[in-house]
């Protein structure tokens, strides 16, 4: 009886290594993508909390230092605006986020009763805008006792925050010519009525 040699072409030894080598980049991109987008969503929620905290503090701040313009507080804006900036900064730090130097940034007038803070300590531009005289458009279908010319003065706190992606470096493993943005601006807005 003669022994037969196995057919080399029908052998499956080593095929698992080839399959793993082909699937590994796809798996890596998928895992990093899930992690990166999950982190971006988590940061977005922290930004929402920070702007809400700023709007909450703004609602209890007096507006008598806004008009006529009083002497600027320690941040280059009225003292009530400085308190709002500090509340947003504290919320960012409490949530273990980089504040990009917001606590040390000076405010610049951004229009009527509005100030913008643009610290420069992040991978991209960060902007905190505080509008103390924000008047939202009212619906034409207001119920009594409101009149059509009734205005509610509010404070709008807007925070644009740069998020630096990890995904852009990993996608190039699959597609070498892929050009994914390194940073994206995450935006959060909170509005609350001025009570003082």
PyMOL commands that place a pseudoatom at each C-alpha (Angstrom):
pseudoatom trace, name=CA, resn=UNK, resi=1, chain=A, elem=C, hetatm=0, pos=[0.000, 0.000, 0.000]
pseudoatom trace, name=CA, resn=UNK, resi=2, chain=A, elem=C, hetatm=0, pos=[1.410, 3.263, -1.034]
pseudoatom trace, name=CA, resn=UNK, resi=3, chain=A, elem=C, hetatm=0, pos=[1.009, 6.463, 1.055]
pseudoatom trace, name=CA, resn=UNK, resi=4, chain=A, elem=C, hetatm=0, pos=[-0.496, 9.440, -0.749]
pseudoatom trace, name=CA, resn=UNK, resi=5, chain=A, elem=C, hetatm=0, pos=[0.816, 12.945, -0.361]
pseudoatom trace, name=CA, resn=UNK, resi=6, chain=A, elem=C, hetatm=0, pos=[-1.678, 15.567, 0.664]
pseudoatom trace, name=CA, resn=UNK, resi=7, chain=A, elem=C, hetatm=0, pos=[-2.612, 17.997, -2.061]
pseudoatom trace, name=CA, resn=UNK, resi=8, chain=A, elem=C, hetatm=0, pos=[-0.864, 21.313, -1.359]
pseudoatom trace, name=CA, resn=UNK, resi=9, chain=A, elem=C, hetatm=0, pos=[-3.597, 23.395, -2.967]
pseudoatom trace, name=CA, resn=UNK, resi=10, chain=A, elem=C, hetatm=0, pos=[-6.344, 21.928, -0.798]
pseudoatom trace, name=CA, resn=UNK, resi=11, chain=A, elem=C, hetatm=0, pos=[-4.442, 22.433, 2.473]
pseudoatom trace, name=CA, resn=UNK, resi=12, chain=A, elem=C, hetatm=0, pos=[-5.921, 25.017, 4.876]
pseudoatom trace, name=CA, resn=UNK, resi=13, chain=A, elem=C, hetatm=0, pos=[-2.937, 25.476, 7.143]
pseudoatom trace, name=CA, resn=UNK, resi=14, chain=A, elem=C, hetatm=0, pos=[-2.106, 29.146, 7.509]
pseudoatom trace, name=CA, resn=UNK, resi=15, chain=A, elem=C, hetatm=0, pos=[-5.417, 30.414, 6.146]
pseudoatom trace, name=CA, resn=UNK, resi=16, chain=A, elem=C, hetatm=0, pos=[-6.455, 31.663, 9.586]
pseudoatom trace, name=CA, resn=UNK, resi=17, chain=A, elem=C, hetatm=0, pos=[-3.396, 33.918, 9.737]
pseudoatom trace, name=CA, resn=UNK, resi=18, chain=A, elem=C, hetatm=0, pos=[-4.215, 35.420, 6.350]
pseudoatom trace, name=CA, resn=UNK, resi=19, chain=A, elem=C, hetatm=0, pos=[-7.859, 35.971, 7.355]
pseudoatom trace, name=CA, resn=UNK, resi=20, chain=A, elem=C, hetatm=0, pos=[-6.764, 37.617, 10.599]
pseudoatom trace, name=CA, resn=UNK, resi=21, chain=A, elem=C, hetatm=0, pos=[-4.305, 39.870, 8.735]
pseudoatom trace, name=CA, resn=UNK, resi=22, chain=A, elem=C, hetatm=0, pos=[-7.081, 41.004, 6.391]
pseudoatom trace, name=CA, resn=UNK, resi=23, chain=A, elem=C, hetatm=0, pos=[-9.672, 41.517, 9.148]
pseudoatom trace, name=CA, resn=UNK, resi=24, chain=A, elem=C, hetatm=0, pos=[-7.408, 43.228, 11.718]
pseudoatom trace, name=CA, resn=UNK, resi=25, chain=A, elem=C, hetatm=0, pos=[-7.368, 46.719, 10.118]
pseudoatom trace, name=CA, resn=UNK, resi=26, chain=A, elem=C, hetatm=0, pos=[-11.165, 46.662, 9.736]
pseudoatom trace, name=CA, resn=UNK, resi=27, chain=A, elem=C, hetatm=0, pos=[-11.584, 45.546, 13.333]
pseudoatom trace, name=CA, resn=UNK, resi=28, chain=A, elem=C, hetatm=0, pos=[-9.160, 48.195, 14.576]
pseudoatom trace, name=CA, resn=UNK, resi=29, chain=A, elem=C, hetatm=0, pos=[-10.950, 50.992, 12.699]
pseudoatom trace, name=CA, resn=UNK, resi=30, chain=A, elem=C, hetatm=0, pos=[-14.307, 49.779, 14.006]
pseudoatom trace, name=CA, resn=UNK, resi=31, chain=A, elem=C, hetatm=0, pos=[-13.164, 49.628, 17.651]
pseudoatom trace, name=CA, resn=UNK, resi=32, chain=A, elem=C, hetatm=0, pos=[-11.391, 53.006, 17.542]
pseudoatom trace, name=CA, resn=UNK, resi=33, chain=A, elem=C, hetatm=0, pos=[-14.392, 54.559, 15.755]
pseudoatom trace, name=CA, resn=UNK, resi=34, chain=A, elem=C, hetatm=0, pos=[-16.804, 53.322, 18.420]
pseudoatom trace, name=CA, resn=UNK, resi=35, chain=A, elem=C, hetatm=0, pos=[-14.522, 54.555, 21.187]
pseudoatom trace, name=CA, resn=UNK, resi=36, chain=A, elem=C, hetatm=0, pos=[-13.908, 57.943, 19.525]
pseudoatom trace, name=CA, resn=UNK, resi=37, chain=A, elem=C, hetatm=0, pos=[-17.555, 58.685, 18.715]
pseudoatom trace, name=CA, resn=UNK, resi=38, chain=A, elem=C, hetatm=0, pos=[-18.577, 57.544, 22.214]
pseudoatom trace, name=CA, resn=UNK, resi=39, chain=A, elem=C, hetatm=0, pos=[-16.030, 59.918, 23.729]
pseudoatom trace, name=CA, resn=UNK, resi=40, chain=A, elem=C, hetatm=0, pos=[-17.275, 62.795, 21.538]
pseudoatom trace, name=CA, resn=UNK, resi=41, chain=A, elem=C, hetatm=0, pos=[-20.854, 62.126, 22.666]
pseudoatom trace, name=CA, resn=UNK, resi=42, chain=A, elem=C, hetatm=0, pos=[-19.741, 62.075, 26.317]
pseudoatom trace, name=CA, resn=UNK, resi=43, chain=A, elem=C, hetatm=0, pos=[-17.896, 65.396, 25.903]
pseudoatom trace, name=CA, resn=UNK, resi=44, chain=A, elem=C, hetatm=0, pos=[-20.952, 66.913, 24.213]
pseudoatom trace, name=CA, resn=UNK, resi=45, chain=A, elem=C, hetatm=0, pos=[-23.039, 66.002, 27.283]
pseudoatom trace, name=CA, resn=UNK, resi=46, chain=A, elem=C, hetatm=0, pos=[-20.446, 67.596, 29.580]
pseudoatom trace, name=CA, resn=UNK, resi=47, chain=A, elem=C, hetatm=0, pos=[-20.557, 70.780, 27.459]
pseudoatom trace, name=CA, resn=UNK, resi=48, chain=A, elem=C, hetatm=0, pos=[-24.348, 70.854, 27.750]
pseudoatom trace, name=CA, resn=UNK, resi=49, chain=A, elem=C, hetatm=0, pos=[-24.000, 70.636, 31.541]
pseudoatom trace, name=CA, resn=UNK, resi=50, chain=A, elem=C, hetatm=0, pos=[-21.387, 73.431, 31.581]
pseudoatom trace, name=CA, resn=UNK, resi=51, chain=A, elem=C, hetatm=0, pos=[-23.526, 75.827, 29.517]
pseudoatom trace, name=CA, resn=UNK, resi=52, chain=A, elem=C, hetatm=0, pos=[-26.583, 75.023, 31.620]
pseudoatom trace, name=CA, resn=UNK, resi=53, chain=A, elem=C, hetatm=0, pos=[-24.593, 75.806, 34.749]
pseudoatom trace, name=CA, resn=UNK, resi=54, chain=A, elem=C, hetatm=0, pos=[-23.501, 79.119, 33.212]
pseudoatom trace, name=CA, resn=UNK, resi=55, chain=A, elem=C, hetatm=0, pos=[-27.106, 79.990, 32.295]
pseudoatom trace, name=CA, resn=UNK, resi=56, chain=A, elem=C, hetatm=0, pos=[-28.312, 79.003, 35.771]
pseudoatom trace, name=CA, resn=UNK, resi=57, chain=A, elem=C, hetatm=0, pos=[-25.749, 81.300, 37.398]
pseudoatom trace, name=CA, resn=UNK, resi=58, chain=A, elem=C, hetatm=0, pos=[-26.642, 84.047, 34.904]
pseudoatom trace, name=CA, resn=UNK, resi=59, chain=A, elem=C, hetatm=0, pos=[-30.300, 83.934, 35.872]
pseudoatom trace, name=CA, resn=UNK, resi=60, chain=A, elem=C, hetatm=0, pos=[-29.445, 84.949, 39.441]
pseudoatom trace, name=CA, resn=UNK, resi=61, chain=A, elem=C, hetatm=0, pos=[-26.822, 87.579, 38.550]
pseudoatom trace, name=CA, resn=UNK, resi=62, chain=A, elem=C, hetatm=0, pos=[-27.864, 91.243, 38.698]
pseudoatom trace, name=CA, resn=UNK, resi=63, chain=A, elem=C, hetatm=0, pos=[-28.055, 93.116, 35.424]
pseudoatom trace, name=CA, resn=UNK, resi=64, chain=A, elem=C, hetatm=0, pos=[-27.453, 96.581, 36.897]
pseudoatom trace, name=CA, resn=UNK, resi=65, chain=A, elem=C, hetatm=0, pos=[-23.750, 96.421, 35.972]
pseudoatom trace, name=CA, resn=UNK, resi=66, chain=A, elem=C, hetatm=0, pos=[-24.515, 95.956, 32.255]
pseudoatom trace, name=CA, resn=UNK, resi=67, chain=A, elem=C, hetatm=0, pos=[-26.018, 99.265, 31.159]
pseudoatom trace, name=CA, resn=UNK, resi=68, chain=A, elem=C, hetatm=0, pos=[-24.704, 101.894, 31.352]
pseudoatom trace, name=CA, resn=UNK, resi=69, chain=A, elem=C, hetatm=0, pos=[-21.452, 99.970, 31.247]
pseudoatom trace, name=CA, resn=UNK, resi=70, chain=A, elem=C, hetatm=0, pos=[-19.882, 99.800, 34.671]
pseudoatom trace, name=CA, resn=UNK, resi=71, chain=A, elem=C, hetatm=0, pos=[-16.212, 99.320, 35.304]
pseudoatom trace, name=CA, resn=UNK, resi=72, chain=A, elem=C, hetatm=0, pos=[-15.043, 96.017, 33.928]
pseudoatom trace, name=CA, resn=UNK, resi=73, chain=A, elem=C, hetatm=0, pos=[-14.514, 93.158, 36.311]
pseudoatom trace, name=CA, resn=UNK, resi=74, chain=A, elem=C, hetatm=0, pos=[-11.337, 91.126, 36.500]
pseudoatom trace, name=CA, resn=UNK, resi=75, chain=A, elem=C, hetatm=0, pos=[-12.081, 89.454, 33.164]
pseudoatom trace, name=CA, resn=UNK, resi=76, chain=A, elem=C, hetatm=0, pos=[-12.508, 92.509, 30.946]
pseudoatom trace, name=CA, resn=UNK, resi=77, chain=A, elem=C, hetatm=0, pos=[-16.312, 92.379, 31.177]
pseudoatom trace, name=CA, resn=UNK, resi=78, chain=A, elem=C, hetatm=0, pos=[-18.865, 93.384, 33.836]
pseudoatom trace, name=CA, resn=UNK, resi=79, chain=A, elem=C, hetatm=0, pos=[-18.619, 91.454, 37.107]
pseudoatom trace, name=CA, resn=UNK, resi=80, chain=A, elem=C, hetatm=0, pos=[-21.841, 89.515, 36.454]
pseudoatom trace, name=CA, resn=UNK, resi=81, chain=A, elem=C, hetatm=0, pos=[-20.434, 88.265, 33.141]
pseudoatom trace, name=CA, resn=UNK, resi=82, chain=A, elem=C, hetatm=0, pos=[-17.163, 87.278, 34.853]
pseudoatom trace, name=CA, resn=UNK, resi=83, chain=A, elem=C, hetatm=0, pos=[-19.190, 85.175, 37.324]
pseudoatom trace, name=CA, resn=UNK, resi=84, chain=A, elem=C, hetatm=0, pos=[-20.886, 83.356, 34.427]
pseudoatom trace, name=CA, resn=UNK, resi=85, chain=A, elem=C, hetatm=0, pos=[-17.534, 82.689, 32.742]
pseudoatom trace, name=CA, resn=UNK, resi=86, chain=A, elem=C, hetatm=0, pos=[-16.168, 81.338, 36.034]
pseudoatom trace, name=CA, resn=UNK, resi=87, chain=A, elem=C, hetatm=0, pos=[-19.199, 79.051, 36.459]
pseudoatom trace, name=CA, resn=UNK, resi=88, chain=A, elem=C, hetatm=0, pos=[-18.677, 77.563, 32.987]
pseudoatom trace, name=CA, resn=UNK, resi=89, chain=A, elem=C, hetatm=0, pos=[-14.939, 77.159, 33.662]
pseudoatom trace, name=CA, resn=UNK, resi=90, chain=A, elem=C, hetatm=0, pos=[-15.587, 75.438, 37.007]
pseudoatom trace, name=CA, resn=UNK, resi=91, chain=A, elem=C, hetatm=0, pos=[-18.097, 73.084, 35.359]
pseudoatom trace, name=CA, resn=UNK, resi=92, chain=A, elem=C, hetatm=0, pos=[-15.532, 72.112, 32.710]
pseudoatom trace, name=CA, resn=UNK, resi=93, chain=A, elem=C, hetatm=0, pos=[-12.849, 71.456, 35.329]
pseudoatom trace, name=CA, resn=UNK, resi=94, chain=A, elem=C, hetatm=0, pos=[-15.265, 69.531, 37.571]
pseudoatom trace, name=CA, resn=UNK, resi=95, chain=A, elem=C, hetatm=0, pos=[-16.106, 67.272, 34.615]
pseudoatom trace, name=CA, resn=UNK, resi=96, chain=A, elem=C, hetatm=0, pos=[-12.376, 66.581, 34.048]
pseudoatom trace, name=CA, resn=UNK, resi=97, chain=A, elem=C, hetatm=0, pos=[-12.271, 68.520, 30.773]
pseudoatom trace, name=CA, resn=UNK, resi=98, chain=A, elem=C, hetatm=0, pos=[-9.558, 70.827, 29.529]
pseudoatom trace, name=CA, resn=UNK, resi=99, chain=A, elem=C, hetatm=0, pos=[-10.679, 74.440, 29.982]
pseudoatom trace, name=CA, resn=UNK, resi=100, chain=A, elem=C, hetatm=0, pos=[-8.202, 75.751, 27.377]
pseudoatom trace, name=CA, resn=UNK, resi=101, chain=A, elem=C, hetatm=0, pos=[-7.234, 78.634, 29.677]
pseudoatom trace, name=CA, resn=UNK, resi=102, chain=A, elem=C, hetatm=0, pos=[-10.762, 80.035, 29.969]
pseudoatom trace, name=CA, resn=UNK, resi=103, chain=A, elem=C, hetatm=0, pos=[-10.213, 81.244, 33.549]
pseudoatom trace, name=CA, resn=UNK, resi=104, chain=A, elem=C, hetatm=0, pos=[-7.392, 83.547, 32.437]
pseudoatom trace, name=CA, resn=UNK, resi=105, chain=A, elem=C, hetatm=0, pos=[-9.011, 84.813, 29.225]
pseudoatom trace, name=CA, resn=UNK, resi=106, chain=A, elem=C, hetatm=0, pos=[-10.346, 88.339, 28.902]
pseudoatom trace, name=CA, resn=UNK, resi=107, chain=A, elem=C, hetatm=0, pos=[-13.746, 89.100, 27.445]
pseudoatom trace, name=CA, resn=UNK, resi=108, chain=A, elem=C, hetatm=0, pos=[-14.267, 91.215, 24.369]
pseudoatom trace, name=CA, resn=UNK, resi=109, chain=A, elem=C, hetatm=0, pos=[-17.491, 92.985, 23.508]
pseudoatom trace, name=CA, resn=UNK, resi=110, chain=A, elem=C, hetatm=0, pos=[-19.441, 90.981, 20.931]
pseudoatom trace, name=CA, resn=UNK, resi=111, chain=A, elem=C, hetatm=0, pos=[-22.309, 93.373, 20.375]
pseudoatom trace, name=CA, resn=UNK, resi=112, chain=A, elem=C, hetatm=0, pos=[-25.164, 94.673, 22.476]
pseudoatom trace, name=CA, resn=UNK, resi=113, chain=A, elem=C, hetatm=0, pos=[-24.798, 93.245, 26.014]
pseudoatom trace, name=CA, resn=UNK, resi=114, chain=A, elem=C, hetatm=0, pos=[-22.708, 90.338, 24.696]
pseudoatom trace, name=CA, resn=UNK, resi=115, chain=A, elem=C, hetatm=0, pos=[-19.152, 89.260, 25.472]
pseudoatom trace, name=CA, resn=UNK, resi=116, chain=A, elem=C, hetatm=0, pos=[-16.932, 86.626, 23.888]
pseudoatom trace, name=CA, resn=UNK, resi=117, chain=A, elem=C, hetatm=0, pos=[-14.060, 84.771, 25.528]
pseudoatom trace, name=CA, resn=UNK, resi=118, chain=A, elem=C, hetatm=0, pos=[-11.579, 83.044, 23.222]
pseudoatom trace, name=CA, resn=UNK, resi=119, chain=A, elem=C, hetatm=0, pos=[-8.832, 81.252, 25.136]
pseudoatom trace, name=CA, resn=UNK, resi=120, chain=A, elem=C, hetatm=0, pos=[-6.053, 79.714, 23.088]
pseudoatom trace, name=CA, resn=UNK, resi=121, chain=A, elem=C, hetatm=0, pos=[-4.891, 76.673, 25.020]
pseudoatom trace, name=CA, resn=UNK, resi=122, chain=A, elem=C, hetatm=0, pos=[-6.547, 73.889, 22.997]
pseudoatom trace, name=CA, resn=UNK, resi=123, chain=A, elem=C, hetatm=0, pos=[-5.965, 72.014, 19.751]
pseudoatom trace, name=CA, resn=UNK, resi=124, chain=A, elem=C, hetatm=0, pos=[-8.552, 74.230, 18.050]
pseudoatom trace, name=CA, resn=UNK, resi=125, chain=A, elem=C, hetatm=0, pos=[-10.399, 77.460, 18.776]
pseudoatom trace, name=CA, resn=UNK, resi=126, chain=A, elem=C, hetatm=0, pos=[-12.687, 77.560, 21.808]
pseudoatom trace, name=CA, resn=UNK, resi=127, chain=A, elem=C, hetatm=0, pos=[-15.258, 80.344, 22.205]
pseudoatom trace, name=CA, resn=UNK, resi=128, chain=A, elem=C, hetatm=0, pos=[-17.573, 81.156, 25.084]
pseudoatom trace, name=CA, resn=UNK, resi=129, chain=A, elem=C, hetatm=0, pos=[-20.200, 83.781, 24.210]
pseudoatom trace, name=CA, resn=UNK, resi=130, chain=A, elem=C, hetatm=0, pos=[-22.425, 85.284, 26.906]
pseudoatom trace, name=CA, resn=UNK, resi=131, chain=A, elem=C, hetatm=0, pos=[-25.408, 87.361, 25.734]
pseudoatom trace, name=CA, resn=UNK, resi=132, chain=A, elem=C, hetatm=0, pos=[-27.061, 89.005, 28.742]
pseudoatom trace, name=CA, resn=UNK, resi=133, chain=A, elem=C, hetatm=0, pos=[-29.711, 90.886, 26.734]
pseudoatom trace, name=CA, resn=UNK, resi=134, chain=A, elem=C, hetatm=0, pos=[-30.962, 88.012, 24.596]
pseudoatom trace, name=CA, resn=UNK, resi=135, chain=A, elem=C, hetatm=0, pos=[-34.630, 88.404, 23.638]
pseudoatom trace, name=CA, resn=UNK, resi=136, chain=A, elem=C, hetatm=0, pos=[-36.078, 85.279, 22.020]
pseudoatom trace, name=CA, resn=UNK, resi=137, chain=A, elem=C, hetatm=0, pos=[-38.606, 85.676, 19.226]
pseudoatom trace, name=CA, resn=UNK, resi=138, chain=A, elem=C, hetatm=0, pos=[-42.093, 85.197, 20.597]
pseudoatom trace, name=CA, resn=UNK, resi=139, chain=A, elem=C, hetatm=0, pos=[-44.746, 83.148, 18.901]
pseudoatom trace, name=CA, resn=UNK, resi=140, chain=A, elem=C, hetatm=0, pos=[-47.654, 84.945, 17.277]
pseudoatom trace, name=CA, resn=UNK, resi=141, chain=A, elem=C, hetatm=0, pos=[-50.039, 82.601, 19.077]
pseudoatom trace, name=CA, resn=UNK, resi=142, chain=A, elem=C, hetatm=0, pos=[-49.386, 83.764, 22.653]
pseudoatom trace, name=CA, resn=UNK, resi=143, chain=A, elem=C, hetatm=0, pos=[-52.234, 83.210, 25.044]
pseudoatom trace, name=CA, resn=UNK, resi=144, chain=A, elem=C, hetatm=0, pos=[-53.495, 86.045, 27.255]
pseudoatom trace, name=CA, resn=UNK, resi=145, chain=A, elem=C, hetatm=0, pos=[-52.340, 87.828, 29.398]
pseudoatom trace, name=CA, resn=UNK, resi=146, chain=A, elem=C, hetatm=0, pos=[-49.317, 88.257, 27.094]
pseudoatom trace, name=CA, resn=UNK, resi=147, chain=A, elem=C, hetatm=0, pos=[-49.370, 91.022, 24.541]
pseudoatom trace, name=CA, resn=UNK, resi=148, chain=A, elem=C, hetatm=0, pos=[-47.604, 90.791, 21.150]
pseudoatom trace, name=CA, resn=UNK, resi=149, chain=A, elem=C, hetatm=0, pos=[-44.978, 93.371, 22.262]
pseudoatom trace, name=CA, resn=UNK, resi=150, chain=A, elem=C, hetatm=0, pos=[-44.171, 91.559, 25.518]
pseudoatom trace, name=CA, resn=UNK, resi=151, chain=A, elem=C, hetatm=0, pos=[-40.450, 90.756, 25.798]
pseudoatom trace, name=CA, resn=UNK, resi=152, chain=A, elem=C, hetatm=0, pos=[-38.652, 88.411, 28.158]
pseudoatom trace, name=CA, resn=UNK, resi=153, chain=A, elem=C, hetatm=0, pos=[-34.997, 89.264, 28.683]
pseudoatom trace, name=CA, resn=UNK, resi=154, chain=A, elem=C, hetatm=0, pos=[-32.765, 86.228, 28.956]
pseudoatom trace, name=CA, resn=UNK, resi=155, chain=A, elem=C, hetatm=0, pos=[-29.141, 85.184, 28.985]
pseudoatom trace, name=CA, resn=UNK, resi=156, chain=A, elem=C, hetatm=0, pos=[-27.844, 82.897, 26.244]
pseudoatom trace, name=CA, resn=UNK, resi=157, chain=A, elem=C, hetatm=0, pos=[-24.598, 81.036, 26.930]
pseudoatom trace, name=CA, resn=UNK, resi=158, chain=A, elem=C, hetatm=0, pos=[-22.948, 79.495, 23.848]
pseudoatom trace, name=CA, resn=UNK, resi=159, chain=A, elem=C, hetatm=0, pos=[-19.863, 77.298, 24.070]
pseudoatom trace, name=CA, resn=UNK, resi=160, chain=A, elem=C, hetatm=0, pos=[-17.900, 76.105, 21.023]
pseudoatom trace, name=CA, resn=UNK, resi=161, chain=A, elem=C, hetatm=0, pos=[-15.345, 73.488, 22.054]
pseudoatom trace, name=CA, resn=UNK, resi=162, chain=A, elem=C, hetatm=0, pos=[-12.725, 71.732, 19.891]
pseudoatom trace, name=CA, resn=UNK, resi=163, chain=A, elem=C, hetatm=0, pos=[-12.753, 67.930, 19.987]
pseudoatom trace, name=CA, resn=UNK, resi=164, chain=A, elem=C, hetatm=0, pos=[-9.614, 66.199, 18.732]
pseudoatom trace, name=CA, resn=UNK, resi=165, chain=A, elem=C, hetatm=0, pos=[-10.344, 62.912, 16.952]
pseudoatom trace, name=CA, resn=UNK, resi=166, chain=A, elem=C, hetatm=0, pos=[-8.253, 59.750, 17.173]
pseudoatom trace, name=CA, resn=UNK, resi=167, chain=A, elem=C, hetatm=0, pos=[-10.178, 58.187, 14.288]
pseudoatom trace, name=CA, resn=UNK, resi=168, chain=A, elem=C, hetatm=0, pos=[-8.394, 60.289, 11.639]
pseudoatom trace, name=CA, resn=UNK, resi=169, chain=A, elem=C, hetatm=0, pos=[-5.089, 58.496, 12.283]
pseudoatom trace, name=CA, resn=UNK, resi=170, chain=A, elem=C, hetatm=0, pos=[-6.590, 55.007, 12.265]
pseudoatom trace, name=CA, resn=UNK, resi=171, chain=A, elem=C, hetatm=0, pos=[-8.732, 55.366, 9.117]
pseudoatom trace, name=CA, resn=UNK, resi=172, chain=A, elem=C, hetatm=0, pos=[-5.538, 55.872, 7.125]
pseudoatom trace, name=CA, resn=UNK, resi=173, chain=A, elem=C, hetatm=0, pos=[-4.602, 52.258, 7.873]
pseudoatom trace, name=CA, resn=UNK, resi=174, chain=A, elem=C, hetatm=0, pos=[-7.478, 51.197, 5.647]
pseudoatom trace, name=CA, resn=UNK, resi=175, chain=A, elem=C, hetatm=0, pos=[-7.505, 54.031, 3.149]
pseudoatom trace, name=CA, resn=UNK, resi=176, chain=A, elem=C, hetatm=0, pos=[-4.165, 55.776, 2.917]
pseudoatom trace, name=CA, resn=UNK, resi=177, chain=A, elem=C, hetatm=0, pos=[-5.641, 58.773, 1.070]
pseudoatom trace, name=CA, resn=UNK, resi=178, chain=A, elem=C, hetatm=0, pos=[-8.439, 59.352, 3.613]
pseudoatom trace, name=CA, resn=UNK, resi=179, chain=A, elem=C, hetatm=0, pos=[-8.558, 62.889, 4.920]
pseudoatom trace, name=CA, resn=UNK, resi=180, chain=A, elem=C, hetatm=0, pos=[-10.616, 62.986, 8.095]
pseudoatom trace, name=CA, resn=UNK, resi=181, chain=A, elem=C, hetatm=0, pos=[-10.656, 66.260, 10.101]
pseudoatom trace, name=CA, resn=UNK, resi=182, chain=A, elem=C, hetatm=0, pos=[-8.352, 66.285, 13.125]
pseudoatom trace, name=CA, resn=UNK, resi=183, chain=A, elem=C, hetatm=0, pos=[-10.673, 68.497, 15.203]
pseudoatom trace, name=CA, resn=UNK, resi=184, chain=A, elem=C, hetatm=0, pos=[-14.377, 69.248, 15.192]
pseudoatom trace, name=CA, resn=UNK, resi=185, chain=A, elem=C, hetatm=0, pos=[-16.197, 72.067, 16.942]
pseudoatom trace, name=CA, resn=UNK, resi=186, chain=A, elem=C, hetatm=0, pos=[-18.788, 70.773, 19.407]
pseudoatom trace, name=CA, resn=UNK, resi=187, chain=A, elem=C, hetatm=0, pos=[-21.454, 73.365, 20.180]
pseudoatom trace, name=CA, resn=UNK, resi=188, chain=A, elem=C, hetatm=0, pos=[-23.740, 73.798, 23.177]
pseudoatom trace, name=CA, resn=UNK, resi=189, chain=A, elem=C, hetatm=0, pos=[-26.285, 76.549, 23.900]
pseudoatom trace, name=CA, resn=UNK, resi=190, chain=A, elem=C, hetatm=0, pos=[-28.275, 77.212, 27.077]
pseudoatom trace, name=CA, resn=UNK, resi=191, chain=A, elem=C, hetatm=0, pos=[-30.828, 79.978, 27.631]
pseudoatom trace, name=CA, resn=UNK, resi=192, chain=A, elem=C, hetatm=0, pos=[-32.392, 81.105, 30.909]
pseudoatom trace, name=CA, resn=UNK, resi=193, chain=A, elem=C, hetatm=0, pos=[-34.491, 84.092, 31.963]
pseudoatom trace, name=CA, resn=UNK, resi=194, chain=A, elem=C, hetatm=0, pos=[-32.782, 86.907, 33.877]
pseudoatom trace, name=CA, resn=UNK, resi=195, chain=A, elem=C, hetatm=0, pos=[-34.468, 86.973, 37.277]
pseudoatom trace, name=CA, resn=UNK, resi=196, chain=A, elem=C, hetatm=0, pos=[-32.635, 90.023, 38.686]
for i in range(1, 196): cmd.bond("trace and resi %d" % i, "trace and resi %d" % (i + 1))
show_as sticks, trace
zoom trace
